[in-house]
Amino acid sequence: MSTTVIVVIDGFGVGAMPDAGALRPGDLTADTCGHVLDHCRASLGRPLRLPALGALGLGLVHPHPDLARRTSRPVAVGRAALGYPGADTFAGHQTMMGADFSRVTVAPLGGHLDEVSGALKSAGHLVEPLRGQPLLLVDGAVLVHDNLEADPGINWNASARLDDMSFDRIVSIARTVRAVAPVARVIAVGGHADGALATYVRDGDGGTVGLDTPATGFYRNGGLQVRHLGVDLDHTGQLPDIAARAGLPVTLVGKAADILACEAAVRRPAVATAEVLEHTLAAVQGGRGGQGGLVVANVQESDLAGHQQDTERYGSVLEQVDVGLTELMGMLTAPGDRLVVTADHGNDPTIGHAYHTREYVPVLIHRPDAAGIELLPDAATLADVGATAAAALGLDVAALTTGATLLGRGRGAP
């Protein structure tokens, strides 16, 4: 049986969508891929070493002097619009797996303080506003606040220092918030900060107020723990569940293990890119015994580098991923095998802010049994990526809530 691997390079956009400037006009110049390549060449004195991404056709999707303009591999290449409002990892992955996320509720926390505070008090927590601002301090340690790393009102966070409270207690508070939250995602975050969290509270866009998580040191001090609590969805219409019901092994790696639902899936959560790649390669190797199956892996450190506005780190993560993609292509050689490399949104580290950027994402498909290169039309939604993977696995694409396969809709390379 064939194996399909979806590798999501978190935050790896290939240019602004037409509506990218609706919230921040400067985002119309966003180009995560191009700006990282340009910056790294200038700072390192050499181009980034990305032979696998070049072979997969990234230079056909995003022409650039540092990317190969041709490939001898029979790939299918294109780009996808996001298919959901804003630019968000949870919404991006759920959409990619076949959910209809086009009607995500956008709701800054400030408009819902009474119901959130009431739910927390009913659960026995001490709740107070922080300095009169529209966010809540719970049990003297947990801040419930607007997420400032995605577009305003898409997500809320429950954040605390692990020195002050266990992660299990942070998650429990986040679950209480989730029960009354109208937003796509409530994120429980625990880590080691450089100081008191209240020091890092700042205003965001659109009237939001929250914790400047990158500034706290959570991302660089080690020990970061994150749990993503998403809005209720019909997961039976998503790719992992459909694959599992068809008897295929399903493995979710990295952040995908945290945010995608599938009771039958093997979960391999990880943040470090080396660990994500190790788990992904091991899952493919395990499927070589004849079972095949679906592997969905998320490389998170690219997104973290974008939030930190650390372009060189972003480039280093891309080079590390490229080595792993070379290994994956070397393993996925059987007829029907597929490697799909894509992203969930952009996160341009040069844009001047730490938010995600609303960009098209690449769709690069390794297909060893194909006859030639196929240039795909722009997909209107990430759901088409999941539908393409479903078709490769011989699953019923119509069983997905939304999405249509991309292959066969393109044209040959000139």
N, C-alpha and C positions, 0 to 999 in steps of 0.2 A: 504494500500500500504506500501511497505517496505521503510526503511530509511537506507541510507549509509552515514557514516561519515568518512572522511579522516582526520586524525590528523597528521600534518607534524611537527615533532620535529626538528626545523631548526638546521642543523649542527650536527646531531646525527649519526655519522658514526660508523661502526662496524668492521673496519679494512681496511688497505690500498688495493686499487686495484693494479694489477700488474704494471701499468704504472704510479703509484703515484709519483715515483722518477724522472720522466723525467725532471721536472723543478727544483725540490729541492730534491736531493738524500735522505736527511734525512726523507722525508715524507713517505718513504717505511716502516717506523716503526709506522706510524700513527694508532691510535686505540682510537678514542674518547671515546667510551663506556668503554673499559677496563681500560684506563688510568684514567678516571674520577672515576670509582669505586675504583681503587687502591689508588689513592690520597686521596679520601674522607675517606676511611677506616683508613688510616694512620693519617690524620689530625683530624678527628672527634672521633677516637677511637671506631668506630662502622661502620657496613656496611650501605650503603644507604638503606632507606626503600622504596622498589619498588615492592610491592606485585602484583600490577596490571600488570606491565610489565612482571613480572615472570609468572603470570597466562596466559598472552598472548603469552608466549613461547620465550621471549627474550633469556633465558638461553639455548634454543635449537639452536638458531641461533649463539649466542656468548657465549659459555660455560665459566663460571667464578664462582669462589667460592661464590660470593655474589649474584648470581642469581639462582633461582630455576631451577633444571635440568629436572623437570617433571611438567606437568600440567594436571589437570583433565578436562580442558575445551576443547571442540571440535574445536580447532583453526587450522588455516593453517599458516605455518610459513616458511620463507625463507629470502633471501636477494636479493638485486638488484644492478647491476652495474648502472652507471649513464646514459649512453646512449647519452652523449653530451661531448664536450671537456671541460677540466678544472673542476672547482668546483664552481658553481654559483647558487644563489637562484633563480634568474629570469629564467635562462635556465632550472634549475631543475624543477620548478613548471610548466613551459610551456610544457616541455617534459612529465611530469607526467600526464598532462591533455590531451596528445595526439598529441602535435606538434612534427614535425621532426626537432630537433635542432642539428642534427649531423654535420651541416656545419656552425656553428657559426663563424663569422668573428672575427679574433683576430687582433687588430689594436691599438697599443699605440698612444696616442694623439699626440706625437711629430712628427709623420709622416703626420699629417693632420692639422697642425696649420693654414696654409694659408686659407683653405676652411672654417674652423670653425671661424677664425677671420673675414673673409670676410662676412660670414652670419650674424655675430653679428653686424658688422659695418653697414651693409645694413639695419638692424633692428633698427638702431639709437643708438647703445651702444658705449660707450668709451671702447676700448680694448687695452691692452698693455701687453707685456710679463712681467713676474715677475722675475726680476734680471737675465734676459737673459736665464732663464730656459724654458724647453718645457711645459709650462702651461700658462694660460692666466688669467689676472686680469680684470674683467669686471665691469665697473661703479665704480671702486675703492673699491668694496666690495665683489664681487663674484669670487671665484677661480674656473676655469674650469680646471680639472686635471684628471690624471689617477687614477682610483680606486685602492688602494693598499691592499684592503681586499679580493679581488678575484684574480685569476691568471692574470698575466700581459696581458693587451690588451683586456680583456673581457668586461669591463665596464668603462665608464667615469662618473665623478661626476661634479656637479655644486654646490658648497658649500659656505655658508655665515653664519655670525653671525646674529641672529634675532634682535640683538640690532642695527645692521647697515642697515638691509633691511628686508622688509616683505617677508613672505614665498611665497606669490602669485607672487612677482617680481622674486624671485629665480626660481620658476617653469617656469615663462615666458622665462627667459634666457635659462633654460634647454631645453625647447621646441624648441627654435631656434637652439640649438646645436643638438638636436635629428634629426632635419630635414636634417642634412648633415652627421650625424654620421653613420659609417658602423658597429658599435659594437652592441652587443645584448641589451645593456641597458644604458641609460643615467639617472643618479639618482640625483634628486634635494634634497639637504640636508640643513636644517636650524636648528640651535641650539644655545646654550649658551656656549661659550668657556671660558677657563681660561685666554686667552690672544689673541693677534692678530694672525689671522690664518697663516700669513706668517711665524710665529715662528715655526709652526708645519709641514712645508713642508720638505720632505725628499726623497731620492732616493729609488725606489723599485726595484724589480727584473726585468730582461729583458729590461733594459734601461728606465723604467718608472719613472716618478716623480709625486708626488701627496701629498695630505694632509694626515697626520697620524691622521685619524679621532678619534680613541680611545684616543690618547694622548691629543686631544683638550679639552676633558671634555664633548663633546656633549652627550655621552652616560650616563654620571653620573650626569649631572647638571640639568636634567629635561627640559621639553618643546621641546624635539626633534621632528622635523617634517620631513617626508621623502615622496617623490613621485617617483615612478619607471616608467620611460618612456621606454617602450620596442620597439624592432624592429617590423615592421609590420608583422603580422601573419594572416593566415586564421583561425580565431577563430571559424568558423562554424564547423570545424573538431575537436574541443576540447570538453571534457566531459561536462563542465558547459553549453555550448550553446546547445549541443545535448540533455541534460536533460531538459533544459528549453523548447526547441521546442517540446519535448514529453509531455509537460504539467506538469512537476514536479517542485515543489518549489526548488530553488537553493539559498543557503546562503553561503557567503564567509566571513570568519572571520580572523581577524588579518592581517598579511602582505598579505595573500591570497586576501583580499579585495582590496589591492593596486595594485597587479601585474597580476591578472587574469581578463580576459575580459568576460563579459556576461551582456548584457543590462538588462535582466530580473531579475538578481540576487539581492537579498537583501544583502547589504554590511554592515559589522560590523568591521571597522578597529579598531585595538587596538595593543598596544605593551605589556602592563603589562599582565603577564601570568594569573593572577586571572580574569582579564577582558576578555581575550580570552576564558578561560574556561566557564565563565559565559554566554557569547554570544553563545558558542557552545551548552551548555546544554539547553539554552532557545530555540535555533533553533530546537533541537530534541524534546523538550517538545511541541513546537508549531506544529510540524509535527505529533504528536500523535493523532491529530483529524481525521486521516484517509488519509491525503494527502501524507505522507511520504516525500521522496525527497532526495536531495543531500546537504551535508554540507561539506565544505572544510575549515579547520582551520589551521593556521600556528602559532606555538609557537616560537616567535622570541627571547625571552630572553636567550634561550640556545645558540643561535648563538652569541648574544652580549657578553655573558660570555666567549665564545671561543675567540672572538676577543680581549677581555680584558685579556685573559690568566688567568682568575679567575676560577680555578677548583672548589673551594668550592661553588662559586655562581652557577656554572653549575650544581653541585650536588643538590643544593637547588631547582633549577628550575625543575630538574627531579623528585624530591620528590613531588613538587607541581603538576606537570603534572600527576603523578601517582594517586594522589587522584582524580583528574578529570576523569581519565580513569576508575577508579572504578565506579564512578557515571554514566558514559556513558554506561558501560557494564550492569549496573543495569537497565538502561532505554531501551536499544536496545535488547529486548527479543522476539520480534515477529518473526515469520517465514520470512526469507528473509532479516532481518535486518543485517547490517554489520558495524563493526568498523574496519577501516584499519589504523594502526599506522606505520608510515614510516618517512623518512627524505629526504632531497634534496641533501646532500653532507655531508662531515665531517667538523669538526672544533675543532681539538684536542688542548685543552688549555695547554697541557704539551709539545708540539712539539718544542717550542722555537721561534715561530714567530706568528704573528697575522693574517695570511692568512687562508682561507679555506683549508681543506685537502681533497684530492681526495680518497674517501673511498667508499666501499660498504655501503649500508644502509639497515636497517631491513625492512622486510615486515611481519607484524603481523596482522592476520585477525581473528577477533572475529566473529563467525558464529553460533548463538545459535541453529539453526535447523539442524546442521550437525551431522553425526554419529560418527565421531572420528577425530583424529589428522591427518593432511596432511602435510608432509615435502616437501616443494616446491623446485624445482631446482632453481639455480641462474637465475634471470631474466637478460637479456642482456641490458635492458633499463628500466628507470622509466615509460616509456609509458605503460608497461605491468601492472603497478599498476592502472593507470586510466582505462585501458581496463577491468581489473578485477572488478573494481567498476561499470563500465558500464554494464557488464554482470549481476552483482548482482541486478541492477535496472531494468533489462529486456530491456535494450537499445540495439540498433544494434551496436555491436563492430566494424563492418566493416565501420561504418560512421566516426570513428576516423581516423585522418590522418595516425597514426601509433599506434602499440600496439596490444598485444594478451593477452587474459585472462590467468592467472596463475593457477586457480583452475582446478583440474582434470589432471594436468600434473605432480603431485608429487607422493609420496608414503606414506604409513602409517608409524606411529612411531613404532620403535622396542619395 
